[in-house]
Amino acid sequence: MRNAIDARLRAHAELQPEPMTGGSFAVTILDHAGELRGGGWGRASWGTFYLVTLVVPEVARRQGLGRRLLTRIEAEAVALG
């Protein structure tokens, strides 16, 4: 399913008259020791944002961390164009 969606998105992108803008990026959640505990990865291109992965540790769920993480990811996507 993911490959089919990606293929359609690529086909659509190839028809766009403007060059691709943006790029891939990651936003991470680190614990107090600096260990990676979660985060998100996405792509911004042609004014569109694609969230590829979002991970919130189970012990941190239902505390608003996912919402704050998504807000940071969206801000990064806007900055990339």
Secondary structure, 3 states (H helix, E strand, C coil): CHHHHHHHHHHHHHCCCCCCCCEEEEEEEECCCCCEEEEEEEEEECCEEEEEEEECCHHHCCCCHHHHHHHHHHHHHHHHC
